[in-house]
Each structure stands twice: as structure tokens, then as C-alpha cells.
Amino acid sequence: MAHTNKIKTSTGEKIFTVFNYTFITVLCLIMLYPFWHVVMQSFSSMEETLKGGAFLYPKGFNLDTYRSVFNNPQVYTGFATSVMVTIVGTVLGTLLTAMTAYPLSKSRLRGGKVLMVIVLITMIFSAGMIPSFLLIQELGLLDNRLALILPALVSAYNCIIMKNFFLSIPESLEESARIDGANDIRIFFSIIVPLSKATIATIALFMAVAYWNDYFSTVLYIRSSEKWALQAVLRNMLTNTQQAMAQAGVNVVSTSNTNSETIKAGTIVISTVPILVVYPFVQKYFVTGVMIGGVKG
């Protein structure tokens, strides 16, 4: 008979494990409840939201809030703008970040240390809002959707994560490819990029969330309301709900079972759901990409 040796767990370890699980569970509930409250409130009736209190379930369930929000044509134009900016910005930004970090990870790059210092300086010092506005103005990008994409294409923090990951790739792989006649571009796209899926997915998630949640760039650079990003449209609805909806031809006061509170809850849900839908597809790369990119300096 084979005897299995079971590792004995001390009383202190059991107490510690129970405490950890309890603490993490409570922490998750604390973080989850505000969003759950808003979701349930968005499906509740006007009378119940005016009473206030906790919303663990919809009180007076109805969909009038979402009907009112989607009657606003700016929601559709804002959504289209945000999707375009997020996709284009994420794809170009991830590519440029990788193409910037790859040469910086090579010791044979002349002046590489100086260039790395310049990249690091941008993490500490910023020109500020007014110089940035003047630059966009001089480039002729005011009231142009490119102004929502170009300023945030490359981040020093993302470059450092990518550079540290590239340092972990054995030089022998590149040397073998060079012996076979591959140049640096072929090596980068055929060897380095396929090996960097986890880190690239992590950087893409960072950038997608940043582009999707950005409203301040729209406030600074975009004048035409039809070019507003979704976050700017929703911010306008949150800060001045009745006026914003009235401009869209929706009378919040006369609309059945809706008021400013339910409209605000609905807009928050609409702005959050797209990222929640995307996140599960890249979550498996997230921890791995950050750990690999952040260990080796």
C-alpha cells in the first residue's frame, strides 16, 4: 500500500488562509457594489430612484432610461468616434511602442543610453496643457479627430515594459536568423512580435482603456459636437442632463419613468460595458505580460 504524505497545515496557516479569503471577498464586494448599484439603478423607475437607497435589484424594472439615451443621436456619433479612435490609436500605438522599444533594447544601438534617458525624462516632465494645445493648433489639427489619436500614441511607461521584455529574448534567436539572411525588419516581425504576444496584448489593453476613457482631449481640441468622442457626450449628459437631452430632442421630464438620475446611471453603464466585453479576451495575457515586462531592467 502506497502511503501519501499529506502536508500538515498549522492552525496559524489555516487562520491566515481564512482571513485572506474573507478579506479578498469583502474587498471585491466593496469594489463591485458601486457598479452594480448603478446598473440596477439604470433599470429602475423614476419614482424609486428619487427615493434613493441601495439598489441590489431593479426597483420598478423598465427600459425607458436606455430608450431615452439611445434617442440621442450624439450617442451614436460619439460611439463611432470612440471606436475609431480606440482601434486606430491602439493598433498604431502598440506598433510604434514596440518599434521604439526594440532598438532601445539593443546594446549595439549608438547613443542608446542617451535616447533611453530622453524617454525617461518624458515620464517626469511634461510641456503642459497650453503648449500641447498650441502644438496641435500649429499642426492644423484643431477640430480634427487625429488630435484625439496622435498625442497619446507612444508612452514612456509602455516603452519601458516592452524594452524589458525584449531584453529577455535570447540573442541567439536573432543571430540564427541573421545567418539565414534575415534583416532587422524581418527579424522583428517574424520572430520578436510572435514571441511578444503577452506583452503586446497587455500594452494594447492599456492603450485601449486610455483611448476609450479619454474625454479631455475632446474638450481641448474638438469644437464640432458631431466629432465628439463618446466620453465627452456622456460627460455632457452627466453634468447637465436635461439640457443635453433637450438639445437632442429628448424631454427627460416628460419621458415616462426617467429622470436625470436614471439617465446618468444609464450613460455610465453604456460607457463601461464595451471595455468589460473586451477585457476577458486579453485577461489571460495581462498578468504574464506585466510580470515579464517589469522584471528585467
C-alpha positions as CSV (number, residue, x, y, z in Angstrom):
1,M,0.0,0.0,0.0
2,A,1.4,3.3,-1.0
3,H,1.2,5.9,1.7
4,T,0.6,9.5,0.6
5,N,2.4,12.1,2.7
6,K,0.0,14.9,3.5
7,I,1.5,18.3,4.4
8,K,0.1,19.3,7.7
9,T,-1.2,22.8,7.9
10,S,-0.8,24.6,11.2
11,T,-3.6,26.4,12.9
12,G,-1.9,29.8,12.2
13,E,-1.8,29.0,8.5
14,K,-5.4,28.0,8.5
15,I,-6.4,31.2,10.2
16,F,-4.3,33.2,7.8
17,T,-5.9,31.5,4.8
18,V,-9.4,32.1,6.0
19,F,-8.6,35.7,6.8
20,N,-7.1,36.2,3.2
21,Y,-10.2,34.7,1.5
22,T,-12.5,36.8,3.7
23,F,-10.6,40.0,3.1
24,I,-10.4,39.5,-0.6
25,T,-14.1,38.6,-0.9
26,V,-15.1,41.7,1.1
27,L,-12.7,43.8,-0.9
28,C,-14.2,42.5,-4.2
29,L,-17.7,43.2,-3.0
30,I,-16.8,46.7,-2.0
31,M,-15.4,47.4,-5.4
32,L,-18.2,45.6,-7.3
33,Y,-21.2,47.1,-5.5
34,P,-20.9,50.7,-6.8
35,F,-21.1,49.5,-10.4
36,W,-23.8,47.0,-9.6
37,H,-25.8,49.8,-7.8
38,V,-25.5,52.0,-10.9
39,V,-26.6,49.1,-13.3
40,M,-29.6,48.3,-11.1
41,Q,-30.5,52.0,-10.8
42,S,-30.4,52.4,-14.6
43,F,-33.2,49.7,-14.9
44,S,-35.3,51.2,-12.1
45,S,-38.3,53.5,-12.3
46,M,-38.1,57.3,-11.8
47,E,-40.1,57.1,-8.5
48,E,-37.8,54.5,-6.9
49,T,-34.6,56.4,-7.9
50,L,-36.0,59.6,-6.3
51,K,-36.4,57.7,-3.1
52,G,-32.7,56.8,-3.1
53,G,-31.2,54.0,-1.0
54,A,-29.4,50.8,-2.1
55,F,-30.2,49.1,-5.4
56,L,-29.4,45.4,-5.1
57,Y,-32.0,44.7,-7.7
58,P,-34.0,46.9,-10.2
59,K,-36.9,48.6,-8.4
60,G,-39.8,49.1,-10.8
61,F,-37.9,47.5,-13.7
62,N,-38.2,49.3,-17.1
63,L,-36.0,50.1,-20.1
64,D,-37.2,53.7,-20.6
65,T,-33.8,55.0,-19.5
66,Y,-31.9,53.3,-22.3
67,R,-34.6,54.2,-24.8
68,S,-34.1,57.9,-23.8
69,V,-30.3,57.7,-24.0
70,F,-30.3,55.9,-27.4
71,N,-32.8,58.5,-28.7
72,N,-29.9,61.0,-28.5
73,P,-28.1,60.9,-31.9
74,Q,-24.9,62.2,-30.4
75,V,-24.6,58.8,-28.6
76,Y,-24.2,57.1,-31.9
77,T,-21.8,59.6,-33.4
78,G,-19.8,59.6,-30.2
79,F,-19.7,55.8,-30.1
80,A,-18.5,55.7,-33.7
81,T,-15.8,58.3,-33.0
82,S,-14.6,56.5,-29.8
83,V,-14.5,53.1,-31.6
84,M,-12.5,54.5,-34.5
85,V,-10.1,56.4,-32.2
86,T,-9.6,53.4,-29.9
87,I,-9.0,50.9,-32.7
88,V,-6.7,53.1,-34.8
89,G,-4.9,54.5,-31.7
90,T,-4.4,51.1,-30.1
91,V,-3.1,49.4,-33.3
92,L,-0.7,52.3,-34.3
93,G,0.3,53.0,-30.7
94,T,1.2,49.4,-29.9
95,L,3.1,49.0,-33.2
96,L,5.1,52.3,-32.6
97,T,5.7,51.4,-29.0
98,A,7.2,48.0,-30.0
99,M,9.2,49.6,-32.8
100,T,10.6,52.2,-30.4
101,A,11.4,49.7,-27.6
102,Y,13.1,47.1,-29.8
103,P,16.1,49.1,-30.9
104,L,16.4,50.6,-27.3
105,S,16.8,47.1,-26.0
106,K,19.9,46.5,-28.2
107,S,23.4,47.4,-26.8
108,R,24.7,47.9,-30.3
109,L,22.4,50.9,-30.8
110,R,24.6,54.0,-30.9
111,G,23.5,56.6,-28.3
112,G,21.0,54.1,-26.9
113,K,21.6,55.1,-23.3
114,V,21.1,58.8,-24.2
115,L,17.9,58.0,-26.0
116,M,16.7,56.0,-23.1
117,V,17.3,58.9,-20.7
118,I,15.4,61.2,-23.1
119,V,12.5,58.7,-23.0
120,L,12.6,58.6,-19.2
121,I,12.6,62.4,-18.9
122,T,9.2,62.5,-20.6
123,M,7.8,60.4,-17.7
124,I,8.9,63.2,-15.2
125,F,8.4,66.4,-17.2
126,S,5.6,67.5,-19.4
127,A,5.2,70.5,-21.5
128,G,1.7,71.2,-20.1
129,M,-1.7,71.8,-21.4
130,I,-1.2,75.1,-23.1
131,P,1.9,74.2,-25.1
132,S,0.2,71.0,-26.1
133,F,-2.8,72.9,-27.3
134,L,-0.6,75.4,-29.2
135,L,1.3,72.5,-30.9
136,I,-2.0,70.9,-32.1
137,Q,-3.1,74.3,-33.3
138,E,0.1,74.9,-35.3
139,L,-0.2,71.4,-36.8
140,G,-3.7,72.4,-38.0
141,L,-5.3,69.5,-36.1
142,L,-7.9,71.5,-34.1
143,D,-11.4,70.1,-34.7
144,N,-9.7,67.0,-36.3
145,R,-10.1,63.5,-34.9
146,L,-6.4,63.0,-35.4
147,A,-5.9,65.2,-32.4
148,L,-7.6,62.5,-30.3
149,I,-5.1,59.9,-31.5
150,L,-1.6,61.4,-32.2
151,P,-0.7,62.9,-28.8
152,A,-1.1,59.6,-26.9
153,L,0.4,57.2,-29.5
154,V,3.7,56.4,-27.6
155,S,4.1,56.3,-23.8
156,A,7.4,56.1,-22.0
157,Y,5.9,53.6,-19.4
158,N,4.8,51.3,-22.2
159,C,8.1,51.6,-23.9
160,I,9.9,50.5,-20.7
161,I,7.7,47.5,-20.3
162,M,8.3,46.4,-23.9
163,K,12.0,47.1,-23.7
164,N,12.4,45.0,-20.6
165,F,10.6,42.1,-22.3
166,F,12.7,42.3,-25.4
167,L,15.8,42.1,-23.2
168,S,14.6,38.7,-22.0
169,I,14.6,37.3,-25.6
170,P,17.8,35.3,-26.3
171,E,20.2,37.0,-28.8
172,S,20.9,33.6,-30.3
173,L,17.5,33.6,-32.0
174,E,18.3,36.8,-33.8
175,E,21.8,35.6,-34.7
176,S,20.4,32.4,-36.2
177,A,18.0,34.5,-38.3
178,R,20.8,36.8,-39.5
179,I,22.9,33.8,-40.6
180,D,19.9,32.7,-42.7
181,G,19.9,36.2,-44.3
182,A,17.1,37.9,-42.4
183,N,17.4,41.7,-41.8
184,D,16.3,43.6,-38.7
185,I,12.8,44.3,-40.0
186,R,12.2,40.6,-40.9
187,I,13.5,39.5,-37.5
188,F,11.3,42.0,-35.7
189,F,8.0,41.0,-37.5
190,S,8.8,37.2,-37.9
191,I,10.5,36.4,-34.6
192,I,10.2,39.2,-32.0
193,V,6.5,40.1,-32.4
194,P,5.2,36.5,-32.3
195,L,7.2,35.9,-29.1
196,S,5.8,39.1,-27.6
197,K,2.0,38.3,-27.7
198,A,1.5,38.5,-24.0
199,T,3.3,41.9,-23.6
200,I,1.7,43.3,-26.8
201,A,-1.8,42.3,-25.6
202,T,-1.1,44.0,-22.2
203,I,0.1,47.2,-23.8
204,A,-2.9,47.1,-26.2
205,L,-5.2,46.8,-23.3
206,F,-3.6,49.8,-21.5
207,M,-3.9,51.9,-24.6
208,A,-7.4,50.8,-25.5
209,V,-8.7,51.7,-22.0
210,A,-6.9,55.1,-22.1
211,Y,-8.3,56.0,-25.5
212,W,-11.8,54.8,-24.7
213,N,-11.9,56.7,-21.4
214,D,-10.3,59.9,-22.7
215,Y,-12.7,62.9,-22.8
216,F,-10.3,65.8,-22.0
217,S,-8.7,65.7,-25.5
218,T,-12.2,66.2,-27.0
219,V,-12.8,69.1,-24.7
220,L,-9.4,70.7,-25.7
221,Y,-9.2,70.1,-29.4
222,I,-12.7,69.3,-30.8
223,R,-15.2,72.1,-31.5
224,S,-17.9,70.3,-33.6
225,S,-20.3,68.2,-31.4
226,E,-20.7,65.6,-34.2
227,K,-16.9,64.8,-33.8
228,W,-17.1,64.4,-30.0
229,A,-15.9,61.1,-28.5
230,L,-18.5,59.1,-26.6
231,Q,-17.0,60.0,-23.2
232,A,-17.4,63.7,-24.0
233,V,-21.0,63.2,-25.0
234,L,-21.7,61.2,-21.8
235,R,-19.9,63.8,-19.7
236,N,-22.1,66.5,-21.2
237,M,-25.1,64.4,-20.3
238,L,-23.9,63.7,-16.8
239,T,-23.0,67.3,-15.9
240,N,-26.2,68.8,-17.5
241,T,-28.6,66.0,-18.2
242,Q,-31.8,67.9,-19.0
243,Q,-30.1,70.5,-21.3
244,A,-28.0,67.9,-23.1
245,M,-31.1,65.6,-23.7
246,A,-33.2,68.6,-24.7
247,Q,-30.6,69.6,-27.4
248,A,-31.0,66.0,-28.7
249,G,-34.8,66.4,-28.8
250,V,-35.5,64.2,-25.7
251,N,-37.6,65.7,-22.9
252,V,-36.4,64.0,-19.8
253,V,-39.2,65.5,-17.7
254,S,-42.0,64.3,-19.9
255,T,-40.5,60.9,-20.7
256,S,-42.1,58.1,-18.8
257,N,-40.1,56.6,-15.9
258,T,-36.9,58.6,-16.5
259,N,-35.2,61.4,-14.7
260,S,-31.7,62.9,-14.5
261,E,-30.5,60.2,-12.1
262,T,-31.6,57.2,-14.2
263,I,-30.2,58.9,-17.3
264,K,-26.8,59.4,-15.6
265,A,-26.8,55.7,-14.5
266,G,-27.6,54.6,-18.0
267,T,-24.8,56.6,-19.5
268,I,-22.3,55.3,-17.0
269,V,-23.3,51.7,-17.9
270,I,-23.1,52.4,-21.7
271,S,-19.6,53.9,-21.4
272,T,-18.3,51.0,-19.2
273,V,-19.7,47.9,-20.9
274,P,-17.5,47.9,-24.1
275,I,-14.3,47.7,-22.1
276,L,-15.8,45.0,-19.9
277,V,-16.6,43.0,-23.0
278,V,-13.1,43.3,-24.4
279,Y,-11.2,42.6,-21.2
280,P,-11.9,38.8,-20.9
281,F,-10.3,38.2,-24.2
282,V,-6.9,39.7,-23.1
283,Q,-7.1,39.0,-19.4
284,K,-5.1,35.8,-19.8
285,Y,-2.2,37.8,-21.2
286,F,-2.4,40.6,-18.7
287,V,-0.6,39.3,-15.6
288,T,2.0,37.4,-17.7
289,G,2.8,40.5,-19.9
290,V,3.2,42.9,-16.9
291,M,5.4,40.4,-15.0
292,I,7.6,39.6,-17.9
293,G,8.0,43.2,-18.9
294,G,8.5,44.5,-15.4
295,V,11.1,42.1,-14.0
296,K,14.2,42.6,-16.1
297,G,15.6,46.1,-16.1
